[in-house]
């Protein structure tokens, strides 16, 4: 998908993490992480497994709290109900109800966000879920569960979109639809943050990139400045 140039200066950040640490027992997941994401831009979080990308998204979504440091979404705590409703988060935990059907899950979330049931049809179509609308979530393949998770996260057209490995399990047509949706959100002034291993797929979509290693931010760059071939060298240089 051709990338629209958004190389101008970012606006006031919608999401800010300042000096964030996250410690689980004796394991340090994040070490003094500071970053910001602005409306109308897509920020990619890159790094090997265990680098801290998913933890950043969970903290930004209000799913978990930092051990130390501060996080704000439009100047407020993301754990507040009113703020969480402005966030669309699709992580490894899907927040889907296994015993409900695909359509029942989306209807539930439509009601939760005060949307009419008519909002469900376009979401089913966008992610190729129409033929499976009556199938229970527990019977879905991983790929289709990922599609439904993304449909749930984007259903209410959130101001801030947080996606963890969004391209995993998607075929080419759905990947293209998702990329078009994210581009539309960016053009509408929304804030998008995605964590991905698939930098070749995300590079043309992203504006900015932050590379993590061992829970730290090790590189900040404009997307066009960071080649996929650069990443192994960056990871190797921070592994010790």
TIKOL-485036 format. One record per residue (C-alpha): residue number from 1; chain; x, y, z; residue in three letters. Coordinates in steps of 0.001 Angstrom, whole numbers, m for minus. Last residue first. Layout:
N
<rec NUM, "A", <X, Y, Z>, "ALA"> ...
% end
This chain:
240
<rec 240, "A", <25013, m8462, 26171>, "UNK"> <rec 239, "A", <22137, m8500, 23705>, "UNK"> <rec 238, "A", <22276, m4795, 22859>, "UNK"> <rec 237, "A", <24617, m4935, 19859>, "UNK"> <rec 236, "A", <23037, m8110, 18538>, "UNK"> <rec 235, "A", <19584, m6498, 18540>, "UNK"> <rec 234, "A", <20821, m3444, 16637>, "UNK"> <rec 233, "A", <22684, m5619, 14108>, "UNK"> <rec 232, "A", <19635, m7828, 13596>, "UNK"> <rec 231, "A", <17473, m4693, 13132>, "UNK"> <rec 230, "A", <19390, m2844, 10429>, "UNK"> <rec 229, "A", <18350, m5241, 7629>, "UNK"> <rec 228, "A", <14741, m4155, 8094>, "UNK"> <rec 227, "A", <15863, m607, 7216>, "UNK"> <rec 226, "A", <15262, 2259, 9622>, "UNK"> <rec 225, "A", <15374, 5785, 8184>, "UNK"> <rec 224, "A", <11987, 5603, 6481>, "UNK"> <rec 223, "A", <10280, 4859, 9769>, "UNK"> <rec 222, "A", <11632, 7973, 11447>, "UNK"> <rec 221, "A", <13918, 6864, 14217>, "UNK"> <rec 220, "A", <14306, 6129, 17931>, "UNK"> <rec 219, "A", <16776, 3438, 18970>, "UNK"> <rec 218, "A", <17673, 1695, 22244>, "UNK"> <rec 217, "A", <14488, 2015, 24287>, "UNK"> <rec 216, "A", <14934, m320, 27210>, "UNK"> <rec 215, "A", <13211, m3497, 28359>, "UNK"> <rec 214, "A", <16040, m5802, 27310>, "UNK"> <rec 213, "A", <15930, m4396, 23778>, "UNK"> <rec 212, "A", <13385, m2004, 22321>, "UNK"> <rec 211, "A", <13352, m175, 18984>, "UNK"> <rec 210, "A", <11103, 2843, 18536>, "UNK"> <rec 209, "A", <9760, 3616, 15081>, "UNK"> <rec 208, "A", <8033, 6590, 13487>, "UNK"> <rec 207, "A", <5698, 7223, 10564>, "UNK"> <rec 206, "A", <4452, 3676, 10051>, "UNK"> <rec 205, "A", <2577, 2229, 7069>, "UNK"> <rec 204, "A", <5465, 1646, 4673>, "UNK"> <rec 203, "A", <7457, 44, 7498>, "UNK"> <rec 202, "A", <4689, m2273, 8682>, "UNK"> <rec 201, "A", <5099, m5208, 6291>, "UNK"> <rec 200, "A", <8913, m5142, 6246>, "UNK"> <rec 199, "A", <8890, m4516, 9983>, "UNK"> <rec 198, "A", <7073, m7769, 10694>, "UNK"> <rec 197, "A", <8143, m8316, 14287>, "UNK"> <rec 196, "A", <5424, m5933, 15391>, "UNK"> <rec 195, "A", <4151, m3684, 18131>, "UNK"> <rec 194, "A", <1634, m1125, 16956>, "UNK"> <rec 193, "A", <785, 2370, 18146>, "UNK"> <rec 192, "A", <m1890, 4372, 16323>, "UNK"> <rec 191, "A", <m3133, 7860, 17225>, "UNK"> <rec 190, "A", <m6214, 9205, 15453>, "UNK"> <rec 189, "A", <m6193, 12334, 13302>, "UNK"> <rec 188, "A", <m8699, 11144, 10681>, "UNK"> <rec 187, "A", <m5809, 10577, 8259>, "UNK"> <rec 186, "A", <m4296, 8249, 10849>, "UNK"> <rec 185, "A", <m7533, 6327, 11272>, "UNK"> <rec 184, "A", <m7857, 5949, 7509>, "UNK"> <rec 183, "A", <m4283, 4671, 7241>, "UNK"> <rec 182, "A", <m5076, 2179, 9970>, "UNK"> <rec 181, "A", <m8149, 986, 8083>, "UNK"> <rec 180, "A", <m6211, 681, 4817>, "UNK"> <rec 179, "A", <m3529, m1381, 6572>, "UNK"> <rec 178, "A", <m6238, m3611, 8033>, "UNK"> <rec 177, "A", <m7803, m4145, 4611>, "UNK"> <rec 176, "A", <m4386, m4992, 3122>, "UNK"> <rec 175, "A", <m3696, m7483, 5896>, "UNK"> <rec 174, "A", <m7164, m8945, 5287>, "UNK"> <rec 173, "A", <m6342, m9508, 1612>, "UNK"> <rec 172, "A", <m2878, m10938, 2303>, "UNK"> <rec 171, "A", <m3959, m13490, 4887>, "UNK"> <rec 170, "A", <m3899, m12672, 8578>, "UNK"> <rec 169, "A", <m2364, m14949, 11193>, "UNK"> <rec 168, "A", <m23, m12335, 12629>, "UNK"> <rec 167, "A", <m550, m8892, 11087>, "UNK"> <rec 166, "A", <m1668, m7182, 14315>, "UNK"> <rec 165, "A", <1414, m8123, 16361>, "UNK"> <rec 164, "A", <154, m6150, 19391>, "UNK"> <rec 163, "A", <m2156, m3295, 18395>, "UNK"> <rec 162, "A", <m2892, m114, 20336>, "UNK"> <rec 161, "A", <m5350, 2311, 18698>, "UNK"> <rec 160, "A", <m5975, 5719, 20307>, "UNK"> <rec 159, "A", <m9015, 7826, 19358>, "UNK"> <rec 158, "A", <m11150, 4705, 19062>, "UNK"> <rec 157, "A", <m13418, 3933, 16088>, "UNK"> <rec 156, "A", <m15876, 1919, 18220>, "UNK"> <rec 155, "A", <m15360, m1354, 16321>, "UNK"> <rec 154, "A", <m11581, m1054, 16049>, "UNK"> <rec 153, "A", <m10623, m3301, 18973>, "UNK"> <rec 152, "A", <m13463, m5764, 18368>, "UNK"> <rec 151, "A", <m12602, m6124, 14669>, "UNK"> <rec 150, "A", <m8968, m6687, 15626>, "UNK"> <rec 149, "A", <m9895, m9468, 18049>, "UNK"> <rec 148, "A", <m12207, m10955, 15440>, "UNK"> <rec 147, "A", <m9410, m11126, 12883>, "UNK"> <rec 146, "A", <m7069, m12648, 15465>, "UNK"> <rec 145, "A", <m9683, m15307, 16281>, "UNK"> <rec 144, "A", <m9857, m15998, 12544>, "UNK"> <rec 143, "A", <m6114, m16588, 12370>, "UNK"> <rec 142, "A", <m5996, m18705, 15512>, "UNK"> <rec 141, "A", <m8726, m20971, 14174>, "UNK"> <rec 140, "A", <m12223, m20474, 15542>, "UNK"> <rec 139, "A", <m14154, m23102, 17518>, "UNK"> <rec 138, "A", <m13820, m21410, 20912>, "UNK"> <rec 137, "A", <m15118, m18209, 19326>, "UNK"> <rec 136, "A", <m18470, m19784, 18530>, "UNK"> <rec 135, "A", <m19545, m19786, 14902>, "UNK"> <rec 134, "A", <m22643, m17846, 13841>, "UNK"> <rec 133, "A", <m20801, m14928, 12194>, "UNK"> <rec 132, "A", <m18396, m17283, 10440>, "UNK"> <rec 131, "A", <m19436, m16537, 6839>, "UNK"> <rec 130, "A", <m19372, m12800, 7641>, "UNK"> <rec 129, "A", <m15911, m12812, 9229>, "UNK"> <rec 128, "A", <m13886, m11446, 6324>, "UNK"> <rec 127, "A", <m12320, m8688, 8428>, "UNK"> <rec 126, "A", <m14047, m5754, 6744>, "UNK"> <rec 125, "A", <m17299, m7667, 6272>, "UNK"> <rec 124, "A", <m17743, m8542, 9934>, "UNK"> <rec 123, "A", <m16879, m4980, 10933>, "UNK"> <rec 122, "A", <m19384, m3584, 8399>, "UNK"> <rec 121, "A", <m22147, m5793, 9834>, "UNK"> <rec 120, "A", <m21460, m5048, 13512>, "UNK"> <rec 119, "A", <m22128, m1309, 13369>, "UNK"> <rec 118, "A", <m25805, m2042, 12619>, "UNK"> <rec 117, "A", <m26091, m3268, 16198>, "UNK"> <rec 116, "A", <m26129, 382, 17235>, "UNK"> <rec 115, "A", <m23163, 1674, 19248>, "UNK"> <rec 114, "A", <m23233, 2594, 22936>, "UNK"> <rec 113, "A", <m19702, 1338, 23553>, "UNK"> <rec 112, "A", <m20806, m1649, 25656>, "UNK"> <rec 111, "A", <m23683, m2283, 23255>, "UNK"> <rec 110, "A", <m21260, m2557, 20324>, "UNK"> <rec 109, "A", <m19019, m4733, 22468>, "UNK"> <rec 108, "A", <m21821, m7222, 23074>, "UNK"> <rec 107, "A", <m22873, m7110, 19431>, "UNK"> <rec 106, "A", <m19290, m7888, 18413>, "UNK"> <rec 105, "A", <m19171, m10911, 20698>, "UNK"> <rec 104, "A", <m22611, m12103, 19576>, "UNK"> <rec 103, "A", <m21525, m11894, 15934>, "UNK"> <rec 102, "A", <m18498, m14120, 16433>, "UNK"> <rec 101, "A", <m20491, m16531, 18541>, "UNK"> <rec 100, "A", <m20404, m16707, 22309>, "UNK"> <rec 99, "A", <m18853, m19567, 24318>, "UNK"> <rec 98, "A", <m15294, m18225, 23954>, "UNK"> <rec 97, "A", <m16063, m14687, 25093>, "UNK"> <rec 96, "A", <m13479, m12330, 23595>, "UNK"> <rec 95, "A", <m11117, m10165, 25640>, "UNK"> <rec 94, "A", <m8404, m11144, 23123>, "UNK"> <rec 93, "A", <m5432, m11646, 25432>, "UNK"> <rec 92, "A", <m2432, m11424, 23127>, "UNK"> <rec 91, "A", <m3253, m7781, 22543>, "UNK"> <rec 90, "A", <m5829, m5783, 20625>, "UNK"> <rec 89, "A", <m6486, m2420, 22269>, "UNK"> <rec 88, "A", <m8845, 318, 21085>, "UNK"> <rec 87, "A", <m8730, 3275, 23448>, "UNK"> <rec 86, "A", <m11311, 6071, 23814>, "UNK"> <rec 85, "A", <m13446, 3912, 26101>, "UNK"> <rec 84, "A", <m10421, 3471, 28359>, "UNK"> <rec 83, "A", <m10488, 7213, 29075>, "UNK"> <rec 82, "A", <m14039, 7299, 30412>, "UNK"> <rec 81, "A", <m13438, 4207, 32495>, "UNK"> <rec 80, "A", <m10240, 5521, 34106>, "UNK"> <rec 79, "A", <m7353, 3082, 33670>, "UNK"> <rec 78, "A", <m5810, 5261, 30944>, "UNK"> <rec 77, "A", <m4948, 7929, 33566>, "UNK"> <rec 76, "A", <m5470, 11363, 32022>, "UNK"> <rec 75, "A", <m3537, 13917, 29954>, "UNK"> <rec 74, "A", <m4852, 12815, 26570>, "UNK"> <rec 73, "A", <m3765, 9316, 27541>, "UNK"> <rec 72, "A", <m1232, 9421, 30361>, "UNK"> <rec 71, "A", <1468, 7154, 31753>, "UNK"> <rec 70, "A", <3751, 7846, 34704>, "UNK"> <rec 69, "A", <6814, 6295, 36312>, "UNK"> <rec 68, "A", <7272, 3327, 38617>, "UNK"> <rec 67, "A", <5746, m136, 38858>, "UNK"> <rec 66, "A", <3618, 712, 35851>, "UNK"> <rec 65, "A", <m48, m281, 35861>, "UNK"> <rec 64, "A", <m1666, m3078, 33904>, "UNK"> <rec 63, "A", <m4612, m3180, 31489>, "UNK"> <rec 62, "A", <m4655, 616, 31237>, "UNK"> <rec 61, "A", <m4166, 483, 27475>, "UNK"> <rec 60, "A", <m822, 2298, 27666>, "UNK"> <rec 59, "A", <360, m161, 30322>, "UNK"> <rec 58, "A", <m664, m3139, 28212>, "UNK"> <rec 57, "A", <966, m1596, 25133>, "UNK"> <rec 56, "A", <4275, m990, 26915>, "UNK"> <rec 55, "A", <4234, m4548, 28278>, "UNK"> <rec 54, "A", <3762, m5895, 24756>, "UNK"> <rec 53, "A", <6864, m4085, 23529>, "UNK"> <rec 52, "A", <9112, m5065, 26459>, "UNK"> <rec 51, "A", <12042, m6799, 24735>, "UNK"> <rec 50, "A", <10814, m10271, 25627>, "UNK"> <rec 49, "A", <10653, m11410, 22015>, "UNK"> <rec 48, "A", <12890, m9277, 19824>, "UNK"> <rec 47, "A", <12289, m5574, 19205>, "UNK"> <rec 46, "A", <10119, m3081, 17369>, "UNK"> <rec 45, "A", <7422, m649, 18474>, "UNK"> <rec 44, "A", <5849, 1127, 15499>, "UNK"> <rec 43, "A", <4312, 4590, 15879>, "UNK"> <rec 42, "A", <1580, 5640, 13456>, "UNK"> <rec 41, "A", <821, 9349, 13239>, "UNK"> <rec 40, "A", <m2282, 11542, 12988>, "UNK"> <rec 39, "A", <m2442, 12141, 16705>, "UNK"> <rec 38, "A", <898, 11854, 18525>, "UNK"> <rec 37, "A", <2699, 9033, 20309>, "UNK"> <rec 36, "A", <5191, 9674, 23115>, "UNK"> <rec 35, "A", <8053, 7755, 24675>, "UNK"> <rec 34, "A", <9941, 7375, 27939>, "UNK"> <rec 33, "A", <10951, 3958, 29227>, "UNK"> <rec 32, "A", <12991, 3819, 32442>, "UNK"> <rec 31, "A", <13559, 61, 32369>, "UNK"> <rec 30, "A", <10672, m2193, 31346>, "UNK"> <rec 29, "A", <10252, m5941, 31957>, "UNK"> <rec 28, "A", <12473, m6237, 35045>, "UNK"> <rec 27, "A", <12234, m9712, 36575>, "UNK"> <rec 26, "A", <12703, m9960, 40363>, "UNK"> <rec 25, "A", <8985, m10083, 41115>, "UNK"> <rec 24, "A", <7430, m8651, 37969>, "UNK"> <rec 23, "A", <8929, m5187, 37485>, "UNK"> <rec 22, "A", <7646, m2499, 35141>, "UNK"> <rec 21, "A", <9480, 816, 34884>, "UNK"> <rec 20, "A", <8190, 3931, 33168>, "UNK"> <rec 19, "A", <10256, 7126, 33116>, "UNK"> <rec 18, "A", <7524, 9035, 31297>, "UNK"> <rec 17, "A", <5006, 7321, 29000>, "UNK"> <rec 16, "A", <2903, 9716, 26935>, "UNK"> <rec 15, "A", <m82, 9077, 24654>, "UNK"> <rec 14, "A", <m1963, 11826, 22826>, "UNK"> <rec 13, "A", <1179, 13812, 22088>, "UNK"> <rec 12, "A", <723, 17433, 20939>, "UNK"> <rec 11, "A", <1373, 17489, 17199>, "UNK"> <rec 10, "A", <4156, 15714, 15351>, "UNK"> <rec 9, "A", <6442, 17746, 13061>, "UNK"> <rec 8, "A", <5998, 17009, 9366>, "UNK"> <rec 7, "A", <7054, 13727, 7769>, "UNK"> <rec 6, "A", <3540, 12436, 7229>, "UNK"> <rec 5, "A", <4002, 11281, 3641>, "UNK"> <rec 4, "A", <1221, 8940, 2576>, "UNK"> <rec 3, "A", <2511, 5405, 2081>, "UNK"> <rec 2, "A", <1527, 3390, m949>, "UNK"> <rec 1, "A", <0, 0, 0>, "UNK"> 
% end
